[in-house]
Amino acid sequence: MNKILIVIFLLSSFLFPLSSFSQAAPEFLVTWKASSYAPSDYLGRILPSRGAPVEVNFELVDKNKIADLSKNEIRWYLDNKLQKTGKGIKKFNFAVANFADQTHQIRMTVIKYKTLGDLEKSITIPIVSPQVVIDAPYANNRIRSGLNSFRALPYFFNIADLSQLIVEWSANGQKTSGAVANPEILDLNITGGKRSAEINLSVNAKNRANEIEQANESIKLVIGN
């Protein structure tokens, strides 16, 4: 009889593992967004540079449903320092204070959730430098005599739109201007250039409100047929 009970128990453990009877722990769904600038067709994550506003939101999923946290105290920490506390606060805003290649750590704690005690979740937000990229739509950067158009594409500046940037171009060290209305666009006129001659095209973009916030990019162009 004892052997039969042991066999039944082992079969039950195999067919119905103990984990299947345990309640799944609540999960945090955390999202964050930075208000740094990026071109409208950029599909990647917009990362914050120093000074950029960041918004963090979360929901707690319990038994496949969004939990009602309106009566729970929620605490928000920035780099392990308490910043905000209150009932049902599921959103936290802050301005990036650290520098490029550093991070900010955000921790959210739900106090005394049901019988599970305190629940918490931490995320790390990377900080980057602003960048600018020269869009040169020419194969192998080979250009011809005449007008050749280029566009400066800024990323992760702490601005709302391009009007808040100063954009300066230079070719072989000589300053050249972009369009008056759109200084990020450069029409470079090549006249009498020798075949295979090289041109070093550079652009500098800086924040009008904070000129320390700037980025540079250079590319080498070759005059072809």
Order of alpha helices (4+ residues) and beta strands (2+ residues): alpha-alpha-beta-beta-beta-beta-beta-beta-beta-beta-beta-beta-beta-beta-beta-beta-beta-beta
